[in-house]
Amino acid sequence: MLDTLDAAAVRRWCVGGLAALKRHQGEIDDLNVYPVPDGDTGTNMVLTLTSAQQALAMDLGTLPEDGPTAHGHALRLMARGALLGARGNSGVILSQILRGFADAVVAVPAVRGRELAAALRDGTAAAYAAVARPVEGTLLSVVAAAAHAAEHADSDDLRAVARAAAGGAAHALARTPEQLPALARAGVVDAGGRGLCLLLDALVEVVTGESFERPAPAPRPAGAAATAVRETGSEEYAYEVQYLLDAGPQEVARLRAELSALGDSLVVVGDGSASVGTWNVHVHVNDVGAAIEAGVVAGRPHRISVTRFADHVAPAPPPVAADGRAAVVVAAGAGIAGLFAGEGATVVPGNPSIGELVDAIRGTGAARVVVLPNDPDTQAVASAAAREAHAFGIKVSVVPTRSPVQALAALAVRDPGRRFSDDVIAMAEAAGACRYAEVCHARREALTVAGPCRPGDVLALVEGEVHLIGSDLTDTCVAVVDRMLGGGGELVTLLSGADAPDGLADAVREHVGRRWPFVEVQAYRGGQPHYPLLVGVE
């Protein structure tokens, strides 16, 4: 049991919290408001805290002279690592909670109960400040309740205050469906709040020495996208091996054990399938052949990449050109990435971390950069990256695009002859004038604003809300385009996804030609996951 939170305890908390998030990653991914197949909150929180843990592991022993306390230094490393590795809205908010927590105790000689309560309060304030329009019934409500319960305990006993904070968070999590009707309709609690509860339970375990874990919400089938951490080097091992693997959970469990014995920095995350699924495998090794052979034994490896660290020295960013401009666009799908590259933009793969976006911004060599996130969850990451890039003398403006079709509209009006601020306004106006829709298959039963849906139903979402529920993919795509054109429009953009059947875009194009003869249609192979068709109407 601990009376104070020292640097060693901070490290154990980070390791324990990360382990808890990994155990429940699929569960948290599945706590998705809509029954669409792209829930990734658990994955984003795991990757965010993985970056925090790596920062601690590399730098914990480098306490600066005349600097912060040892525990303050450890917490700042943890917060900084989380910030640079933050992915998605949940990751950004978590990094800000840790930043506020660290700033509150960085110079405090000892972190006892009241200091912990104050740190949680400052973490809450930092989290709310990071969100332009805070919404209750989310991760914000849960951290606020944890801070309130910690302060209400009114004690110097670290263990009592930690237990109170975790208990307050758990009660707030249970209330999130009462605060957000969308959660109530889906029958779930907030995903980010669930992740924070696991982190606070891990803190209780560290300070009390008692094994502790609260019951999880009722399990649902998981199906999150596989994502992996990217590494830059290893002192003990010479090679980085990465591949996608089609295999079952039992085979992957054996693979983890084999790769763990071969090297370090092992990350294996999957799409949550109960049977054979797709897994993203990453490991640092000296024996490349053995690492790949282990994948062959486990299943079907593909997209194999091997990097020799000695040959992989990151180039220094080009010097910033005072009059240079550039655009950085986030894209999921090879076809979409090709479209953006053709418009002269720097393309970053989907679901980037703050650090990856900052690297892309600096890599342009431009002094003024516009960022197009193309996803509501990535917008928070882009805004944080813009603040980080300011330290390098780069002015970054984020155009809040929520779909790739809006980014295409924005890039089409870009004009380097205008003042940068005027150009950003023009791009934002073009993006805002482009209405967008997404068509996908429901992953679970749920009650949407368009009525109840069942697994396998075709959902058409307009501006993020389910508008149509159908049984036939082509018919639903045609119907949603008709509904959008009923409100006016001169140009329709169609982006077919990786799993779209042949002829889907052609069928929609032909229908528009018959029904709306004066409307222009542009169709491209986007290659995006989850959504067979993305639609833009201008």
TAKATA-V218233 format. One record per backbone hydrogen bond with DSSP energy under -1.0 kcal/mol. NH is the residue of the N-H (numbers start at 0). CO is the residue of the C=O. E is the energy in kcal/mol with one decimal. If there is no record, write none. Layout:
NH/CO/E  NH/CO/E
//
This chain:
1/206/-2.8  4/110/-1.6  9/5/-2.0  10/6/-2.1  11/7/-2.2  12/8/-2.6  13/9/-2.4  14/10/-2.3  15/11/-3.0  16/12/-3.0  17/13/-2.3  18/14/-2.2  19/15/-2.1  20/16/-2.3  21/17/-2.4  22/18/-2.1  23/19/-1.6  24/21/-1.0  27/23/-2.6  28/24/-2.6  29/25/-1.7  30/27/-1.3  31/29/-2.4  43/39/-2.7  44/40/-2.5  45/41/-2.3  46/42/-2.5  47/43/-2.2  48/44/-2.5  49/45/-2.2  50/46/-1.7  51/47/-1.5  52/48/-2.7  53/49/-2.3  54/50/-2.0  55/51/-2.0  56/52/-2.6  57/53/-1.9  58/54/-1.8  59/55/-1.8  61/58/-2.0  66/63/-1.1  68/105/-2.1  72/68/-2.8  73/69/-2.2  74/70/-2.4  75/71/-2.3  76/72/-2.4  77/73/-2.3  78/74/-2.6  79/75/-2.8  80/76/-2.7  81/77/-2.1  82/78/-2.3  83/79/-2.3  84/80/-1.7  90/86/-1.1  91/87/-2.1  92/88/-2.5  93/89/-2.4  94/90/-2.2  95/91/-1.7  96/92/-2.2  97/93/-2.2  98/94/-1.9  99/95/-2.6  100/96/-2.3  101/97/-2.6  102/98/-2.7  103/99/-1.6  105/101/-1.0  112/155/-2.1  115/111/-2.5  116/112/-2.2  117/113/-2.3  118/114/-2.3  119/115/-2.3  120/116/-2.0  121/117/-2.4  122/118/-2.5  123/119/-2.2  124/120/-2.1  125/121/-2.3  126/122/-2.0  127/123/-2.5  128/124/-2.2  129/125/-1.1  130/127/-1.2  141/137/-1.6  142/138/-2.3  143/139/-2.1  144/140/-2.1  145/141/-1.9  146/142/-2.2  147/143/-2.3  148/144/-2.5  149/145/-2.1  150/146/-2.3  151/147/-2.5  152/148/-1.3  160/156/-2.2  161/157/-2.5  162/158/-2.4  163/159/-2.2  164/160/-2.6  165/161/-2.3  166/162/-2.5  167/163/-2.7  168/164/-2.3  169/165/-2.1  170/166/-2.2  171/167/-2.1  172/168/-2.5  173/169/-1.9  175/172/-1.2  177/174/-1.3  179/175/-2.0  183/179/-1.7  184/180/-2.8  185/181/-1.7  186/182/-1.2  187/182/-2.0  193/189/-1.8  194/190/-1.9  195/191/-2.1  196/192/-2.2  197/193/-1.7  198/194/-1.7  199/195/-2.4  200/196/-2.4  201/197/-1.9  202/198/-1.7  203/199/-2.1  204/200/-2.0  205/201/-1.9  206/202/-2.4  207/203/-2.1  208/204/-1.8  238/284/-2.5  239/306/-2.7  240/282/-3.0  241/304/-2.6  242/280/-1.9  243/301/-2.7  244/278/-2.8  245/299/-1.9  246/276/-2.0  251/247/-2.1  252/248/-2.2  253/249/-1.7  254/250/-2.2  255/251/-2.7  256/252/-1.6  257/253/-2.1  258/254/-3.0  259/255/-2.4  260/256/-1.3  262/258/-2.0  263/283/-1.7  266/281/-2.7  268/279/-1.8  270/277/-1.3  276/246/-2.7  278/244/-2.7  279/268/-3.4  280/242/-3.0  281/266/-2.0  282/240/-2.0  283/263/-2.9  284/238/-2.3  290/286/-1.6  291/287/-2.2  292/288/-2.8  293/289/-2.2  294/290/-1.1  295/291/-1.9  296/292/-2.3  297/293/-1.7  298/294/-2.2  299/245/-2.0  301/243/-2.8  304/241/-3.0  306/239/-2.6  308/237/-2.3  310/307/-1.6  311/308/-1.2  320/364/-3.3  323/320/-1.6  325/367/-1.6  327/369/-2.7  328/345/-3.0  329/371/-2.3  330/347/-2.6  335/525/-2.2  336/332/-2.4  337/333/-2.1  338/334/-1.9  339/335/-2.2  340/336/-2.5  341/337/-2.1  343/340/-1.9  344/339/-2.0  345/326/-3.1  347/328/-2.7  353/85/-1.2  354/83/-3.1  356/352/-1.9  357/353/-2.6  358/354/-2.4  359/355/-2.0  360/356/-2.6  361/357/-2.8  362/358/-2.2  364/361/-1.3  366/320/-1.1  367/323/-1.4  368/394/-2.7  369/325/-2.2  370/396/-2.6  371/327/-2.6  378/374/-1.0  381/377/-2.6  382/378/-2.4  383/379/-2.1  384/380/-2.4  385/381/-2.2  386/382/-1.7  387/383/-2.1  388/384/-2.6  389/385/-1.1  390/387/-1.2  391/388/-1.7  392/389/-1.9  393/388/-1.5  394/366/-3.0  396/368/-2.3  398/370/-2.2  400/398/-3.0  406/402/-1.4  407/403/-2.2  408/404/-1.6  409/405/-2.2  410/406/-2.8  411/407/-1.5  412/409/-1.0  413/410/-1.0  417/414/-1.8  422/418/-2.5  423/419/-2.4  424/420/-1.9  425/421/-2.3  426/422/-2.4  427/423/-2.5  428/424/-2.4  429/425/-2.2  430/426/-2.4  431/427/-2.5  432/428/-1.6  433/430/-1.2  434/536/-2.2  436/534/-2.3  437/460/-2.5  438/532/-2.3  439/458/-2.3  441/456/-3.4  442/34/-3.1  445/452/-1.8  447/450/-2.1  450/447/-1.7  452/445/-2.8  455/441/-2.6  456/453/-2.3  457/469/-2.9  458/439/-3.3  459/467/-2.4  460/437/-3.3  461/464/-2.8  462/435/-2.2  464/461/-1.8  466/459/-3.1  467/459/-1.6  469/457/-2.9  475/471/-2.1  476/472/-2.3  477/473/-2.6  478/474/-2.3  479/475/-2.2  480/476/-1.8  481/477/-2.3  482/478/-2.2  483/479/-2.1  484/480/-2.7  485/481/-1.5  486/483/-1.3  487/484/-2.1  491/519/-2.9  492/535/-2.7  493/521/-2.9  494/533/-2.5  495/523/-2.3  496/531/-2.6  497/527/-2.4  499/496/-1.3  503/500/-1.7  506/502/-2.4  507/503/-1.9  508/504/-2.6  509/505/-2.7  510/506/-1.9  511/507/-2.4  512/508/-2.3  513/509/-1.7  514/510/-3.0  515/511/-3.0  518/515/-1.9  519/489/-2.6  521/491/-2.9  523/493/-2.7  525/495/-1.4  525/523/-1.0  526/495/-2.2  530/528/-2.0  532/438/-1.1  533/494/-2.1  534/436/-2.5  535/492/-2.3  536/434/-2.5  537/490/-2.7
//
